[in-house]
């Protein structure tokens, strides 16, 4: 019952799908990642070491790190209670950690918590880190599943001829497997790009120049420290910033995810259409209802659900990518509220991926319908015939085939053969032309082993 009162469907209706994302994009997760960054930063200061931190010993550092590693839901609630007083989320985290330092007997070091930092040094490190981990642990495995399913179906159906449709009209034949291979290839291209995009972090103080750090300890190489600290977290430091990260690299990630969602929408619509023209059948699930009024219906609900959620994800990623890099002067707070919707975008994407995969697992091919459509559209071999006639020097072959194929709604094999018999070409060429049919005129199909 606990999901029934949630406003957002990603935490209500679809919670069984999006639940794993709570570890990365919930309010509790954000607080936990902030605590983690603060703690690791303090430990990094100890390793310089700053003079005031030289006396700390390994056992004490272990106690400090445990504040982050043992962080719990009750700890998050404690931070939120502090925030009710401070009205500042990062300051609440700082005070929480300082209180823990007092509890473990390390209060003498507590003023080096959040030393020299601004809120965005924490936020612009915690957010991309949570995104990176959420991608690696949840989204990329889901995308791998859908890629593998497309690969499986493409390989299984690579030799199944199918009438293609351009502009919704019968066109030169292809194979069913090849058409699915297109989507596999597109997804792989985007995933390859995604793997090469760095997750950025800003770490440079109040206006990006490490002012406070430098004035306190001018002999310390703070640039080198910041670079080492951020890279140690698995992130890429944005070296020249204002108070906040410029978000350009993060926007590149969102643009990439938006393209992946657009590919999924394209796949969903094609599968929906193949179901509507009876090329695909859907496996019937016991107890599942297609329509509240029409018992015979088996609606393509998975592809429709996926398309809708992918569309929401595209809209959110579009706004994140366009808005976050824009801020007034050194900063304004619009990025803070907008960045809280990163998890929403990722959640809708996950729903779309899972729904598409569910749909792909239900489809089977209707071979009889595929074959009938090819047989009923013999006119599609006109392209092949007129192309060969061009090589033979036959006058105006395109026009001749146009006249033939447009004289009736359906051209039969017999009519095509009669046309070929009337051509002034060698008998061997006529035999060659008559061997072309909609079932074998499928062109060069990619080598599955080489491609996949």
Secondary structure, DSSP 8 states (H G I E B T S, - for coil): -TTTT-SSTTTTTTHHHHGGGHHHHSHHHHHHHHHHHHHHHHHHHHHHT-GGGTT--HHHHHHHHHHHHT--HHHHHHHHHHHHHHS-HHHHHHHHHHHHHHHTT-GGGGGGTTTT--HHHHHHHHHHHHHHHHIIIIIHHHHHHHHHHHHHHHHHHTT-EEEEEETTEEEEEEEHHHHHHHHHHHHHHHHHHHHTS--EE--S-TTSS-HHHHHH-TTS-HHHHHHHHHHHTT-EE--S-SSS---HHHHHHHHHHHHHHHHHHHHHHHHHHHHHTTSEEE---TT--S-SS-TT----HHHHHHHHHHHHHHHHHHHHHHHTT--STT--THHHHHHTTHHHHHHHHHHHHHHHHHHHTTEEE-HHHHHHHHHHTGGGGHHHHHHHHHHTT-TTHHHHHHHHHTSSS---HHHHHHHHHTSSS-HHHHHHHHT--TTT-------HHHH-
